[in-house]
C-alpha cells in the first residue's frame, strides 16, 4: 500500500472538499439522525450470512465488491469532532472515509444534534447512542488514495461512536465488563437493524472501537459473534466483511467469528 504523509492526507482532504463544492448540487446523498432503538427486523434471506475477516483497508474491500451490490459501511465516528478532524492530516478509519468520500458535509449537518450534544453528555466516555445515517454517499478513491474508483461508488454510511475506554481510564472510571458488553450489543444491534432497513446486502465493518478508544478486540469480537449468530441477524445480510488494518486485531476477530454458525470464508 502507498505510504502517505500527514501533508498528503491534508492535501487529499482539501481536494475532496473542493470536488464536493463542484458536485454538491447534483448529489442524491442525504442524512438523518436516529436516537431511539429500532424495532427488531425480519430475516431477509434463506442462506446464512457469510462472514469474511480480512487484513485490509476498507477502500480496498469496497473496490472489490461488485458495483451492482448494495453496500453499507460503518464509520467509527468520533462523538465530538466532526470527521475526526480529518483535515488536519490524522489517519484512522473515519479519516480515511472522510478524505475519500463526501461523508463530511453530511456529518456537519448534525454538529449541534450530534457533536455538541455528545460534548454535553460525555457520560464517562459512553457518550450517547445516537447515530447518523447517510444515504448514498459518494466514494471517490481506492485504497491508494491516488487512483479514482471507476465508476465512483454510492454507499450507505452509518456513523456511530463506540464507548471510549481511553477516556474512562483517564477519568479513572471503571465500568464492569458486563456494562461494556451491553453497550456494544445495543449499538451493534442498532446499526445492523438500520442497515437492513436500508436494504444493504453487503456490509463493510471492522474492529469497532479498538483503535484510539482502546476497547478490547476480544470483547468486541465476542459481542459481534453473539449478535450475528442470533435468530434476528443470522440471515439478515448476504456478506459481512470485517476489514481490519491491524494484523493482531484481524487474528482476534477471525478466531472469534470462525467459531460461530456462519462460515468464515477465506479470500483466495
Secondary structure, DSSP 8 states (H G I E B T S, - for coil): -----HHHHHHHHHHHHHHHHHHGGG---EEEEE-S---------SS--EEEEEES-HHHHHHHS-TTS-EEEEEE--SSSGGGGGGGT--SHHHHHHHTBSHHHHHHTTIIIIIIHHHH--GGGT----EEEEEEEEEEE-TTSSSEEEEEEEEEEEEE----HHHHHHTT----HHHHHHHHHHHHHHHHHHHHHHT--EEEE--TT-STT---HHHHHHHHHHHHTSTTTTTS-SEEEEEESSHHHHHHHHHHHHTSSS-B----
